[in-house]
């Protein structure tokens, strides 16, 4: 996500060879922990990685 902040959950799932649902669950946990955040709208926003 640091290399491509505009990557979609579907693209991440394909890249990591896991289900899109798994990606959504993990991203929700990362957001709750304050490690990532979504900037902008779902369609044209991007992911901001807050912690390394």
mmCIF entry with sequence, helices, sheets and N, C-alpha, C, O atoms, coordinates in Angstrom:
data_MODEL
# 
_entry.id   MODEL 
# 
_entity.id                         1 
_entity.type                       polymer 
_entity.pdbx_number_of_molecules   1 
# 
_entity_poly.entity_id                      1 
_entity_poly.type                           'polypeptide(L)' 
_entity_poly.nstd_linkage                   no 
_entity_poly.nstd_monomer                   no 
_entity_poly.pdbx_seq_one_letter_code       
;(UNK)(UNK)(UNK)(UNK)(UNK)(UNK)(UNK)(UNK)(UNK)(UNK)(UNK)(UNK)(UNK)(UNK)(UNK)(UNK)
(UNK)(UNK)(UNK)(UNK)(UNK)(UNK)(UNK)(UNK)(UNK)(UNK)(UNK)(UNK)(UNK)(UNK)(UNK)(UNK)
(UNK)(UNK)(UNK)(UNK)(UNK)(UNK)(UNK)(UNK)(UNK)(UNK)(UNK)(UNK)(UNK)(UNK)(UNK)(UNK)
(UNK)(UNK)(UNK)(UNK)
;
_entity_poly.pdbx_seq_one_letter_code_can   XXXXXXXXXXXXXXXXXXXXXXXXXXXXXXXXXXXXXXXXXXXXXXXXXXXX 
_entity_poly.pdbx_strand_id                 A 
# 
loop_
_entity_poly_seq.entity_id 
_entity_poly_seq.num 
_entity_poly_seq.mon_id 
_entity_poly_seq.hetero 
1 1  UNK n 
1 2  UNK n 
1 3  UNK n 
1 4  UNK n 
1 5  UNK n 
1 6  UNK n 
1 7  UNK n 
1 8  UNK n 
1 9  UNK n 
1 10 UNK n 
1 11 UNK n 
1 12 UNK n 
1 13 UNK n 
1 14 UNK n 
1 15 UNK n 
1 16 UNK n 
1 17 UNK n 
1 18 UNK n 
1 19 UNK n 
1 20 UNK n 
1 21 UNK n 
1 22 UNK n 
1 23 UNK n 
1 24 UNK n 
1 25 UNK n 
1 26 UNK n 
1 27 UNK n 
1 28 UNK n 
1 29 UNK n 
1 30 UNK n 
1 31 UNK n 
1 32 UNK n 
1 33 UNK n 
1 34 UNK n 
1 35 UNK n 
1 36 UNK n 
1 37 UNK n 
1 38 UNK n 
1 39 UNK n 
1 40 UNK n 
1 41 UNK n 
1 42 UNK n 
1 43 UNK n 
1 44 UNK n 
1 45 UNK n 
1 46 UNK n 
1 47 UNK n 
1 48 UNK n 
1 49 UNK n 
1 50 UNK n 
1 51 UNK n 
1 52 UNK n 
# 
_struct_asym.id          A 
_struct_asym.entity_id   1 
# 
loop_
_struct_conf.conf_type_id 
_struct_conf.id 
_struct_conf.pdbx_PDB_helix_id 
_struct_conf.beg_label_comp_id 
_struct_conf.beg_label_asym_id 
_struct_conf.beg_label_seq_id 
_struct_conf.pdbx_beg_PDB_ins_code 
_struct_conf.end_label_comp_id 
_struct_conf.end_label_asym_id 
_struct_conf.end_label_seq_id 
_struct_conf.pdbx_end_PDB_ins_code 
_struct_conf.beg_auth_comp_id 
_struct_conf.beg_auth_asym_id 
_struct_conf.beg_auth_seq_id 
_struct_conf.end_auth_comp_id 
_struct_conf.end_auth_asym_id 
_struct_conf.end_auth_seq_id 
_struct_conf.pdbx_PDB_helix_class 
_struct_conf.details 
_struct_conf.pdbx_PDB_helix_length 
HELX_P HELX_P1 AA1 UNK A 9  ? UNK A 16 ? UNK A 9  UNK A 16 1 ? 8  
HELX_P HELX_P2 AA2 UNK A 20 ? UNK A 32 ? UNK A 20 UNK A 32 1 ? 13 
# 
_struct_conf_type.id          HELX_P 
_struct_conf_type.criteria    ? 
_struct_conf_type.reference   ? 
# 
_struct_sheet.id               AA1 
_struct_sheet.type             ? 
_struct_sheet.number_strands   2 
_struct_sheet.details          ? 
# 
_struct_sheet_order.sheet_id     AA1 
_struct_sheet_order.range_id_1   1 
_struct_sheet_order.range_id_2   2 
_struct_sheet_order.offset       ? 
_struct_sheet_order.sense        anti-parallel 
# 
loop_
_struct_sheet_range.sheet_id 
_struct_sheet_range.id 
_struct_sheet_range.beg_label_comp_id 
_struct_sheet_range.beg_label_asym_id 
_struct_sheet_range.beg_label_seq_id 
_struct_sheet_range.pdbx_beg_PDB_ins_code 
_struct_sheet_range.end_label_comp_id 
_struct_sheet_range.end_label_asym_id 
_struct_sheet_range.end_label_seq_id 
_struct_sheet_range.pdbx_end_PDB_ins_code 
_struct_sheet_range.beg_auth_comp_id 
_struct_sheet_range.beg_auth_asym_id 
_struct_sheet_range.beg_auth_seq_id 
_struct_sheet_range.end_auth_comp_id 
_struct_sheet_range.end_auth_asym_id 
_struct_sheet_range.end_auth_seq_id 
AA1 1 UNK A 36 ? UNK A 39 ? UNK A 36 UNK A 39 
AA1 2 UNK A 46 ? UNK A 49 ? UNK A 46 UNK A 49 
# 
loop_
_atom_site.group_PDB 
_atom_site.id 
_atom_site.type_symbol 
_atom_site.label_atom_id 
_atom_site.label_alt_id 
_atom_site.label_comp_id 
_atom_site.label_asym_id 
_atom_site.label_entity_id 
_atom_site.label_seq_id 
_atom_site.pdbx_PDB_ins_code 
_atom_site.Cartn_x 
_atom_site.Cartn_y 
_atom_site.Cartn_z 
_atom_site.occupancy 
_atom_site.B_iso_or_equiv 
_atom_site.pdbx_formal_charge 
_atom_site.auth_seq_id 
_atom_site.auth_comp_id 
_atom_site.auth_asym_id 
_atom_site.auth_atom_id 
_atom_site.pdbx_PDB_model_num 
ATOM 1   N N  . UNK A 1 1  ? 0.825   -1.181  0.000  1.00 0.00 ? 1  UNK A N  1 
ATOM 2   C CA . UNK A 1 1  ? 0.000   0.000   0.000  1.00 0.00 ? 1  UNK A CA 1 
ATOM 3   C C  . UNK A 1 1  ? 0.875   1.253   0.000  1.00 0.00 ? 1  UNK A C  1 
ATOM 4   O O  . UNK A 1 1  ? 0.457   2.307   -0.479 1.00 0.00 ? 1  UNK A O  1 
ATOM 5   N N  . UNK A 1 2  ? 2.080   1.137   0.533  1.00 0.00 ? 2  UNK A N  1 
ATOM 6   C CA . UNK A 1 2  ? 2.983   2.287   0.460  1.00 0.00 ? 2  UNK A CA 1 
ATOM 7   C C  . UNK A 1 2  ? 3.437   2.505   -0.977 1.00 0.00 ? 2  UNK A C  1 
ATOM 8   O O  . UNK A 1 2  ? 3.554   3.643   -1.430 1.00 0.00 ? 2  UNK A O  1 
ATOM 9   N N  . UNK A 1 3  ? 3.692   1.420   -1.688 1.00 0.00 ? 3  UNK A N  1 
ATOM 10  C CA . UNK A 1 3  ? 4.159   1.527   -3.069 1.00 0.00 ? 3  UNK A CA 1 
ATOM 11  C C  . UNK A 1 3  ? 3.049   2.003   -4.002 1.00 0.00 ? 3  UNK A C  1 
ATOM 12  O O  . UNK A 1 3  ? 3.316   2.719   -4.967 1.00 0.00 ? 3  UNK A O  1 
ATOM 13  N N  . UNK A 1 4  ? 1.810   1.611   -3.722 1.00 0.00 ? 4  UNK A N  1 
ATOM 14  C CA . UNK A 1 4  ? 0.666   2.001   -4.550 1.00 0.00 ? 4  UNK A CA 1 
ATOM 15  C C  . UNK A 1 4  ? -0.523  2.324   -3.650 1.00 0.00 ? 4  UNK A C  1 
ATOM 16  O O  . UNK A 1 4  ? -1.353  1.453   -3.392 1.00 0.00 ? 4  UNK A O  1 
ATOM 17  N N  . UNK A 1 5  ? -0.617  3.562   -3.171 1.00 0.00 ? 5  UNK A N  1 
ATOM 18  C CA . UNK A 1 5  ? -1.714  3.919   -2.259 1.00 0.00 ? 5  UNK A CA 1 
ATOM 19  C C  . UNK A 1 5  ? -3.097  3.839   -2.892 1.00 0.00 ? 5  UNK A C  1 
ATOM 20  O O  . UNK A 1 5  ? -4.097  3.860   -2.175 1.00 0.00 ? 5  UNK A O  1 
ATOM 21  N N  . UNK A 1 6  ? -3.177  3.748   -4.209 1.00 0.00 ? 6  UNK A N  1 
ATOM 22  C CA . UNK A 1 6  ? -4.465  3.673   -4.897 1.00 0.00 ? 6  UNK A CA 1 
ATOM 23  C C  . UNK A 1 6  ? -4.899  2.227   -5.153 1.00 0.00 ? 6  UNK A C  1 
ATOM 24  O O  . UNK A 1 6  ? -5.892  1.997   -5.843 1.00 0.00 ? 6  UNK A O  1 
ATOM 25  N N  . UNK A 1 7  ? -4.167  1.253   -4.606 1.00 0.00 ? 7  UNK A N  1 
ATOM 26  C CA . UNK A 1 7  ? -4.497  -0.155  -4.820 1.00 0.00 ? 7  UNK A CA 1 
ATOM 27  C C  . UNK A 1 7  ? -5.856  -0.478  -4.195 1.00 0.00 ? 7  UNK A C  1 
ATOM 28  O O  . UNK A 1 7  ? -6.209  0.043   -3.137 1.00 0.00 ? 7  UNK A O  1 
ATOM 29  N N  . UNK A 1 8  ? -6.596  -1.332  -4.858 1.00 0.00 ? 8  UNK A N  1 
ATOM 30  C CA . UNK A 1 8  ? -7.917  -1.706  -4.348 1.00 0.00 ? 8  UNK A CA 1 
ATOM 31  C C  . UNK A 1 8  ? -7.815  -2.982  -3.512 1.00 0.00 ? 8  UNK A C  1 
ATOM 32  O O  . UNK A 1 8  ? -6.813  -3.696  -3.559 1.00 0.00 ? 8  UNK A O  1 
ATOM 33  N N  . UNK A 1 9  ? -8.862  -3.249  -2.755 1.00 0.00 ? 9  UNK A N  1 
ATOM 34  C CA . UNK A 1 9  ? -8.901  -4.483  -1.963 1.00 0.00 ? 9  UNK A CA 1 
ATOM 35  C C  . UNK A 1 9  ? -8.865  -5.703  -2.876 1.00 0.00 ? 9  UNK A C  1 
ATOM 36  O O  . UNK A 1 9  ? -8.223  -6.704  -2.558 1.00 0.00 ? 9  UNK A O  1 
ATOM 37  N N  . UNK A 1 10 ? -9.548  -5.616  -3.998 1.00 0.00 ? 10 UNK A N  1 
ATOM 38  C CA . UNK A 1 10 ? -9.558  -6.734  -4.954 1.00 0.00 ? 10 UNK A CA 1 
ATOM 39  C C  . UNK A 1 10 ? -8.161  -6.973  -5.519 1.00 0.00 ? 10 UNK A C  1 
ATOM 40  O O  . UNK A 1 10 ? -7.737  -8.119  -5.668 1.00 0.00 ? 10 UNK A O  1 
ATOM 41  N N  . UNK A 1 11 ? -7.455  -5.908  -5.829 1.00 0.00 ? 11 UNK A N  1 
ATOM 42  C CA . UNK A 1 11 ? -6.094  -6.044  -6.346 1.00 0.00 ? 11 UNK A CA 1 
ATOM 43  C C  . UNK A 1 11 ? -5.163  -6.631  -5.287 1.00 0.00 ? 11 UNK A C  1 
ATOM 44  O O  . UNK A 1 11 ? -4.318  -7.470  -5.599 1.00 0.00 ? 11 UNK A O  1 
ATOM 45  N N  . UNK A 1 12 ? -5.313  -6.196  -4.046 1.00 0.00 ? 12 UNK A N  1 
ATOM 46  C CA . UNK A 1 12 ? -4.511  -6.759  -2.958 1.00 0.00 ? 12 UNK A CA 1 
ATOM 47  C C  . UNK A 1 12 ? -4.792  -8.242  -2.781 1.00 0.00 ? 12 UNK A C  1 
ATOM 48  O O  . UNK A 1 12 ? -3.873  -9.040  -2.595 1.00 0.00 ? 12 UNK A O  1 
ATOM 49  N N  . UNK A 1 13 ? -6.060  -8.602  -2.839 1.00 0.00 ? 13 UNK A N  1 
ATOM 50  C CA . UNK A 1 13 ? -6.445  -10.005 -2.688 1.00 0.00 ? 13 UNK A CA 1 
ATOM 51  C C  . UNK A 1 13 ? -5.815  -10.858 -3.782 1.00 0.00 ? 13 UNK A C  1 
ATOM 52  O O  . UNK A 1 13 ? -5.314  -11.949 -3.511 1.00 0.00 ? 13 UNK A O  1 
ATOM 53  N N  . UNK A 1 14 ? -5.838  -10.369 -5.004 1.00 0.00 ? 14 UNK A N  1 
ATOM 54  C CA . UNK A 1 14 ? -5.251  -11.112 -6.115 1.00 0.00 ? 14 UNK A CA 1 
ATOM 55  C C  . UNK A 1 14 ? -3.733  -11.204 -5.956 1.00 0.00 ? 14 UNK A C  1 
ATOM 56  O O  . UNK A 1 14 ? -3.147  -12.263 -6.182 1.00 0.00 ? 14 UNK A O  1 
ATOM 57  N N  . UNK A 1 15 ? -3.107  -10.112 -5.574 1.00 0.00 ? 15 UNK A N  1 
ATOM 58  C CA . UNK A 1 15 ? -1.663  -10.073 -5.396 1.00 0.00 ? 15 UNK A CA 1 
ATOM 59  C C  . UNK A 1 15 ? -1.199  -11.039 -4.305 1.00 0.00 ? 15 UNK A C  1 
ATOM 60  O O  . UNK A 1 15 ? -0.188  -11.724 -4.457 1.00 0.00 ? 15 UNK A O  1 
ATOM 61  N N  . UNK A 1 16 ? -1.952  -11.083 -3.202 1.00 0.00 ? 16 UNK A N  1 
ATOM 62  C CA . UNK A 1 16 ? -1.593  -11.930 -2.064 1.00 0.00 ? 16 UNK A CA 1 
ATOM 63  C C  . UNK A 1 16 ? -2.205  -13.327 -2.139 1.00 0.00 ? 16 UNK A C  1 
ATOM 64  O O  . UNK A 1 16 ? -1.921  -14.178 -1.297 1.00 0.00 ? 16 UNK A O  1 
ATOM 65  N N  . UNK A 1 17 ? -3.036  -13.558 -3.138 1.00 0.00 ? 17 UNK A N  1 
ATOM 66  C CA . UNK A 1 17 ? -3.708  -14.836 -3.345 1.00 0.00 ? 17 UNK A CA 1 
ATOM 67  C C  . UNK A 1 17 ? -4.547  -15.252 -2.123 1.00 0.00 ? 17 UNK A C  1 
ATOM 68  O O  . UNK A 1 17 ? -4.463  -16.378 -1.633 1.00 0.00 ? 17 UNK A O  1 
ATOM 69  N N  . UNK A 1 18 ? -5.356  -14.290 -1.658 1.00 0.00 ? 18 UNK A N  1 
ATOM 70  C CA . UNK A 1 18 ? -6.305  -14.527 -0.569 1.00 0.00 ? 18 UNK A CA 1 
ATOM 71  C C  . UNK A 1 18 ? -7.658  -13.981 -1.013 1.00 0.00 ? 18 UNK A C  1 
ATOM 72  O O  . UNK A 1 18 ? -7.764  -13.356 -2.068 1.00 0.00 ? 18 UNK A O  1 
ATOM 73  N N  . UNK A 1 19 ? -8.678  -14.215 -0.216 1.00 0.00 ? 19 UNK A N  1 
ATOM 74  C CA . UNK A 1 19 ? -10.006 -13.739 -0.587 1.00 0.00 ? 19 UNK A CA 1 
ATOM 75  C C  . UNK A 1 19 ? -10.156 -12.239 -0.303 1.00 0.00 ? 19 UNK A C  1 
ATOM 76  O O  . UNK A 1 19 ? -9.521  -11.713 0.611  1.00 0.00 ? 19 UNK A O  1 
ATOM 77  N N  . UNK A 1 20 ? -10.993 -11.557 -1.083 1.00 0.00 ? 20 UNK A N  1 
ATOM 78  C CA . UNK A 1 20 ? -11.253 -10.141 -0.827 1.00 0.00 ? 20 UNK A CA 1 
ATOM 79  C C  . UNK A 1 20 ? -11.840 -9.917  0.572  1.00 0.00 ? 20 UNK A C  1 
ATOM 80  O O  . UNK A 1 20 ? -11.588 -8.887  1.197  1.00 0.00 ? 20 UNK A O  1 
ATOM 81  N N  . UNK A 1 21 ? -12.613 -10.873 1.052  1.00 0.00 ? 21 UNK A N  1 
ATOM 82  C CA . UNK A 1 21 ? -13.183 -10.757 2.397  1.00 0.00 ? 21 UNK A CA 1 
ATOM 83  C C  . UNK A 1 21 ? -12.087 -10.753 3.462  1.00 0.00 ? 21 UNK A C  1 
ATOM 84  O O  . UNK A 1 21 ? -12.167 -10.003 4.435  1.00 0.00 ? 21 UNK A O  1 
ATOM 85  N N  . UNK A 1 22 ? -11.072 -11.586 3.280  1.00 0.00 ? 22 UNK A N  1 
ATOM 86  C CA . UNK A 1 22 ? -9.948  -11.638 4.223  1.00 0.00 ? 22 UNK A CA 1 
ATOM 87  C C  . UNK A 1 22 ? -9.237  -10.289 4.253  1.00 0.00 ? 22 UNK A C  1 
ATOM 88  O O  . UNK A 1 22 ? -8.903  -9.772  5.320  1.00 0.00 ? 22 UNK A O  1 
ATOM 89  N N  . UNK A 1 23 ? -9.008  -9.720  3.051  1.00 0.00 ? 23 UNK A N  1 
ATOM 90  C CA . UNK A 1 23 ? -8.358  -8.409  2.948  1.00 0.00 ? 23 UNK A CA 1 
ATOM 91  C C  . UNK A 1 23 ? -9.192  -7.360  3.683  1.00 0.00 ? 23 UNK A C  1 
ATOM 92  O O  . UNK A 1 23 ? -8.647  -6.560  4.442  1.00 0.00 ? 23 UNK A O  1 
ATOM 93  N N  . UNK A 1 24 ? -10.499 -7.357  3.466  1.00 0.00 ? 24 UNK A N  1 
ATOM 94  C CA . UNK A 1 24 ? -11.384 -6.376  4.106  1.00 0.00 ? 24 UNK A CA 1 
ATOM 95  C C  . UNK A 1 24 ? -11.315 -6.480  5.622  1.00 0.00 ? 24 UNK A C  1 
ATOM 96  O O  . UNK A 1 24 ? -11.281 -5.459  6.310  1.00 0.00 ? 24 UNK A O  1 
ATOM 97  N N  . UNK A 1 25 ? -11.293 -7.698  6.152  1.00 0.00 ? 25 UNK A N  1 
ATOM 98  C CA . UNK A 1 25 ? -11.213 -7.895  7.598  1.00 0.00 ? 25 UNK A CA 1 
ATOM 99  C C  . UNK A 1 25 ? -9.890  -7.361  8.155  1.00 0.00 ? 25 UNK A C  1 
ATOM 100 O O  . UNK A 1 25 ? -9.877  -6.674  9.177  1.00 0.00 ? 25 UNK A O  1 
ATOM 101 N N  . UNK A 1 26 ? -8.794  -7.673  7.490  1.00 0.00 ? 26 UNK A N  1 
ATOM 102 C CA . UNK A 1 26 ? -7.478  -7.221  7.953  1.00 0.00 ? 26 UNK A CA 1 
ATOM 103 C C  . UNK A 1 26 ? -7.349  -5.705  7.870  1.00 0.00 ? 26 UNK A C  1 
ATOM 104 O O  . UNK A 1 26 ? -6.789  -5.070  8.763  1.00 0.00 ? 26 UNK A O  1 
ATOM 105 N N  . UNK A 1 27 ? -7.876  -5.127  6.784  1.00 0.00 ? 27 UNK A N  1 
ATOM 106 C CA . UNK A 1 27 ? -7.789  -3.679  6.643  1.00 0.00 ? 27 UNK A CA 1 
ATOM 107 C C  . UNK A 1 27 ? -8.635  -2.969  7.693  1.00 0.00 ? 27 UNK A C  1 
ATOM 108 O O  . UNK A 1 27 ? -8.255  -1.904  8.181  1.00 0.00 ? 27 UNK A O  1 
ATOM 109 N N  . UNK A 1 28 ? -9.766  -3.544  8.039  1.00 0.00 ? 28 UNK A N  1 
ATOM 110 C CA . UNK A 1 28 ? -10.610 -2.974  9.087  1.00 0.00 ? 28 UNK A CA 1 
ATOM 111 C C  . UNK A 1 28 ? -9.860  -2.962  10.425 1.00 0.00 ? 28 UNK A C  1 
ATOM 112 O O  . UNK A 1 28 ? -9.929  -1.987  11.174 1.00 0.00 ? 28 UNK A O  1 
ATOM 113 N N  . UNK A 1 29 ? -9.146  -4.051  10.717 1.00 0.00 ? 29 UNK A N  1 
ATOM 114 C CA . UNK A 1 29 ? -8.352  -4.127  11.947 1.00 0.00 ? 29 UNK A CA 1 
ATOM 115 C C  . UNK A 1 29 ? -7.208  -3.118  11.927 1.00 0.00 ? 29 UNK A C  1 
ATOM 116 O O  . UNK A 1 29 ? -6.928  -2.482  12.943 1.00 0.00 ? 29 UNK A O  1 
ATOM 117 N N  . UNK A 1 30 ? -6.551  -2.966  10.789 1.00 0.00 ? 30 UNK A N  1 
ATOM 118 C CA . UNK A 1 30 ? -5.464  -1.993  10.672 1.00 0.00 ? 30 UNK A CA 1 
ATOM 119 C C  . UNK A 1 30 ? -5.978  -0.564  10.849 1.00 0.00 ? 30 UNK A C  1 
ATOM 120 O O  . UNK A 1 30 ? -5.308  0.267   11.462 1.00 0.00 ? 30 UNK A O  1 
ATOM 121 N N  . UNK A 1 31 ? -7.157  -0.282  10.316 1.00 0.00 ? 31 UNK A N  1 
ATOM 122 C CA . UNK A 1 31 ? -7.754  1.041   10.496 1.00 0.00 ? 31 UNK A CA 1 
ATOM 123 C C  . UNK A 1 31 ? -8.095  1.278   11.964 1.00 0.00 ? 31 UNK A C  1 
ATOM 124 O O  . UNK A 1 31 ? -7.841  2.362   12.490 1.00 0.00 ? 31 UNK A O  1 
ATOM 125 N N  . UNK A 1 32 ? -8.663  0.286   12.624 1.00 0.00 ? 32 UNK A N  1 
ATOM 126 C CA . UNK A 1 32 ? -9.033  0.422   14.037 1.00 0.00 ? 32 UNK A CA 1 
ATOM 127 C C  . UNK A 1 32 ? -7.802  0.628   14.915 1.00 0.00 ? 32 UNK A C  1 
ATOM 128 O O  . UNK A 1 32 ? -7.867  1.316   15.934 1.00 0.00 ? 32 UNK A O  1 
ATOM 129 N N  . UNK A 1 33 ? -6.681  0.030   14.515 1.00 0.00 ? 33 UNK A N  1 
ATOM 130 C CA . UNK A 1 33 ? -5.435  0.156   15.275 1.00 0.00 ? 33 UNK A CA 1 
ATOM 131 C C  . UNK A 1 33 ? -4.687  1.450   14.947 1.00 0.00 ? 33 UNK A C  1 
ATOM 132 O O  . UNK A 1 33 ? -3.668  1.752   15.569 1.00 0.00 ? 33 UNK A O  1 
ATOM 133 N N  . UNK A 1 34 ? -5.188  2.211   13.975 1.00 0.00 ? 34 UNK A N  1 
ATOM 134 C CA . UNK A 1 34 ? -4.554  3.465   13.608 1.00 0.00 ? 34 UNK A CA 1 
ATOM 135 C C  . UNK A 1 34 ? -3.308  3.294   12.756 1.00 0.00 ? 34 UNK A C  1 
ATOM 136 O O  . UNK A 1 34 ? -2.456  4.181   12.715 1.00 0.00 ? 34 UNK A O  1 
ATOM 137 N N  . UNK A 1 35 ? -3.198  2.164   12.081 1.00 0.00 ? 35 UNK A N  1 
ATOM 138 C CA . UNK A 1 35 ? -2.016  1.918   11.252 1.00 0.00 ? 35 UNK A CA 1 
ATOM 139 C C  . UNK A 1 35 ? -2.209  2.359   9.809  1.00 0.00 ? 35 UNK A C  1 
ATOM 140 O O  . UNK A 1 35 ? -1.237  2.678   9.124  1.00 0.00 ? 35 UNK A O  1 
ATOM 141 N N  . UNK A 1 36 ? -3.451  2.381   9.338  1.00 0.00 ? 36 UNK A N  1 
ATOM 142 C CA . UNK A 1 36 ? -3.765  2.887   8.002  1.00 0.00 ? 36 UNK A CA 1 
ATOM 143 C C  . UNK A 1 36 ? -5.028  3.725   8.096  1.00 0.00 ? 36 UNK A C  1 
ATOM 144 O O  . UNK A 1 36 ? -5.794  3.618   9.054  1.00 0.00 ? 36 UNK A O  1 
ATOM 145 N N  . UNK A 1 37 ? -5.228  4.557   7.092  1.00 0.00 ? 37 UNK A N  1 
ATOM 146 C CA . UNK A 1 37 ? -6.479  5.314   7.001  1.00 0.00 ? 37 UNK A CA 1 
ATOM 147 C C  . UNK A 1 37 ? -6.814  5.536   5.545  1.00 0.00 ? 37 UNK A C  1 
ATOM 148 O O  . UNK A 1 37 ? -5.934  5.564   4.685  1.00 0.00 ? 37 UNK A O  1 
ATOM 149 N N  . UNK A 1 38 ? -8.078  5.693   5.283  1.00 0.00 ? 38 UNK A N  1 
ATOM 150 C CA . UNK A 1 38 ? -8.564  5.955   3.931  1.00 0.00 ? 38 UNK A CA 1 
ATOM 151 C C  . UNK A 1 38 ? -8.701  7.458   3.774  1.00 0.00 ? 38 UNK A C  1 
ATOM 152 O O  . UNK A 1 38 ? -9.342  8.113   4.596  1.00 0.00 ? 38 UNK A O  1 
ATOM 153 N N  . UNK A 1 39 ? -8.114  8.004   2.740  1.00 0.00 ? 39 UNK A N  1 
ATOM 154 C CA . UNK A 1 39 ? -8.197  9.436   2.452  1.00 0.00 ? 39 UNK A CA 1 
ATOM 155 C C  . UNK A 1 39 ? -9.042  9.588   1.199  1.00 0.00 ? 39 UNK A C  1 
ATOM 156 O O  . UNK A 1 39 ? -8.723  9.013   0.159  1.00 0.00 ? 39 UNK A O  1 
ATOM 157 N N  . UNK A 1 40 ? -10.105 10.352  1.291  1.00 0.00 ? 40 UNK A N  1 
ATOM 158 C CA . UNK A 1 40 ? -10.980 10.556  0.149  1.00 0.00 ? 40 UNK A CA 1 
ATOM 159 C C  . UNK A 1 40 ? -12.060 9.495   0.054  1.00 0.00 ? 40 UNK A C  1 
ATOM 160 O O  . UNK A 1 40 ? -12.240 8.676   0.956  1.00 0.00 ? 40 UNK A O  1 
ATOM 161 N N  . UNK A 1 41 ? -12.766 9.531   -1.051 1.00 0.00 ? 41 UNK A N  1 
ATOM 162 C CA . UNK A 1 41 ? -13.897 8.626   -1.273 1.00 0.00 ? 41 UNK A CA 1 
ATOM 163 C C  . UNK A 1 41 ? -13.426 7.228   -1.656 1.00 0.00 ? 41 UNK A C  1 
ATOM 164 O O  . UNK A 1 41 ? -12.259 7.026   -1.992 1.00 0.00 ? 41 UNK A O  1 
ATOM 165 N N  . UNK A 1 42 ? -14.338 6.273   -1.602 1.00 0.00 ? 42 UNK A N  1 
ATOM 166 C CA . UNK A 1 42 ? -14.011 4.895   -1.959 1.00 0.00 ? 42 UNK A CA 1 
ATOM 167 C C  . UNK A 1 42 ? -13.539 4.769   -3.400 1.00 0.00 ? 42 UNK A C  1 
ATOM 168 O O  . UNK A 1 42 ? -12.621 4.001   -3.686 1.00 0.00 ? 42 UNK A O  1 
ATOM 169 N N  . UNK A 1 43 ? -14.144 5.500   -4.293 1.00 0.00 ? 43 UNK A N  1 
ATOM 170 C CA . UNK A 1 43 ? -13.818 5.375   -5.726 1.00 0.00 ? 43 UNK A CA 1 
ATOM 171 C C  . UNK A 1 43 ? -12.509 6.063   -6.114 1.00 0.00 ? 43 UNK A C  1 
ATOM 172 O O  . UNK A 1 43 ? -11.742 5.524   -6.912 1.00 0.00 ? 43 UNK A O  1 
ATOM 173 N N  . UNK A 1 44 ? -12.251 7.236   -5.562 1.00 0.00 ? 44 UNK A N  1 
ATOM 174 C CA . UNK A 1 44 ? -11.074 7.981   -5.999 1.00 0.00 ? 44 UNK A CA 1 
ATOM 175 C C  . UNK A 1 44 ? -10.130 8.357   -4.855 1.00 0.00 ? 44 UNK A C  1 
ATOM 176 O O  . UNK A 1 44 ? -9.294  9.248   -5.009 1.00 0.00 ? 44 UNK A O  1 
ATOM 177 N N  . UNK A 1 45 ? -10.257 7.694   -3.728 1.00 0.00 ? 45 UNK A N  1 
ATOM 178 C CA . UNK A 1 45 ? -9.388  7.964   -2.595 1.00 0.00 ? 45 UNK A CA 1 
ATOM 179 C C  . UNK A 1 45 ? -8.142  7.096   -2.631 1.00 0.00 ? 45 UNK A C  1 
ATOM 180 O O  . UNK A 1 45 ? -7.890  6.384   -3.602 1.00 0.00 ? 45 UNK A O  1 
ATOM 181 N N  . UNK A 1 46 ? -7.363  7.167   -1.550 1.00 0.00 ? 46 UNK A N  1 
ATOM 182 C CA . UNK A 1 46 ? -6.152  6.369   -1.457 1.00 0.00 ? 46 UNK A CA 1 
ATOM 183 C C  . UNK A 1 46 ? -5.916  5.956   -0.008 1.00 0.00 ? 46 UNK A C  1 
ATOM 184 O O  . UNK A 1 46 ? -6.547  6.474   0.913  1.00 0.00 ? 46 UNK A O  1 
ATOM 185 N N  . UNK A 1 47 ? -5.001  5.020   0.173  1.00 0.00 ? 47 UNK A N  1 
ATOM 186 C CA . UNK A 1 47 ? -4.654  4.526   1.494  1.00 0.00 ? 47 UNK A CA 1 
ATOM 187 C C  . UNK A 1 47 ? -3.411  5.247   1.989  1.00 0.00 ? 47 UNK A C  1 
ATOM 188 O O  . UNK A 1 47 ? -2.432  5.400   1.258  1.00 0.00 ? 47 UNK A O  1 
ATOM 189 N N  . UNK A 1 48 ? -3.462  5.684   3.236  1.00 0.00 ? 48 UNK A N  1 
ATOM 190 C CA . UNK A 1 48 ? -2.343  6.344   3.882  1.00 0.00 ? 48 UNK A CA 1 
ATOM 191 C C  . UNK A 1 48 ? -1.831  5.401   4.967  1.00 0.00 ? 48 UNK A C  1 
ATOM 192 O O  . UNK A 1 48 ? -2.568  5.060   5.893  1.00 0.00 ? 48 UNK A O  1 
ATOM 193 N N  . UNK A 1 49 ? -0.574  4.980   4.856  1.00 0.00 ? 49 UNK A N  1 
ATOM 194 C CA . UNK A 1 49 ? 0.037   4.096   5.858  1.00 0.00 ? 49 UNK A CA 1 
ATOM 195 C C  . UNK A 1 49 ? 0.634   4.995   6.929  1.00 0.00 ? 49 UNK A C  1 
ATOM 196 O O  . UNK A 1 49 ? 1.535   5.788   6.655  1.00 0.00 ? 49 UNK A O  1 
ATOM 197 N N  . UNK A 1 50 ? 0.123   4.865   8.160  1.00 0.00 ? 50 UNK A N  1 
ATOM 198 C CA . UNK A 1 50 ? 0.532   5.740   9.240  1.00 0.00 ? 50 UNK A CA 1 
ATOM 199 C C  . UNK A 1 50 ? 1.683   5.176   10.052 1.00 0.00 ? 50 UNK A C  1 
ATOM 200 O O  . UNK A 1 50 ? 2.484   5.937   10.595 1.00 0.00 ? 50 UNK A O  1 
ATOM 201 N N  . UNK A 1 51 ? 1.780   3.859   10.145 1.00 0.00 ? 51 UNK A N  1 
ATOM 202 C CA . UNK A 1 51 ? 2.858   3.222   10.925 1.00 0.00 ? 51 UNK A CA 1 
ATOM 203 C C  . UNK A 1 51 ? 3.625   2.274   10.032 1.00 0.00 ? 51 UNK A C  1 
ATOM 204 O O  . UNK A 1 51 ? 3.066   1.667   9.118  1.00 0.00 ? 51 UNK A O  1 
ATOM 205 N N  . UNK A 1 52 ? 4.892   2.156   10.301 1.00 0.00 ? 52 UNK A N  1 
ATOM 206 C CA . UNK A 1 52 ? 5.767   1.264   9.519  1.00 0.00 ? 52 UNK A CA 1 
ATOM 207 C C  . UNK A 1 52 ? 5.696   -0.144  10.039 1.00 0.00 ? 52 UNK A C  1 
ATOM 208 O O  . UNK A 1 52 ? 6.363   -1.032  9.507  1.00 0.00 ? 52 UNK A O  1 
# 
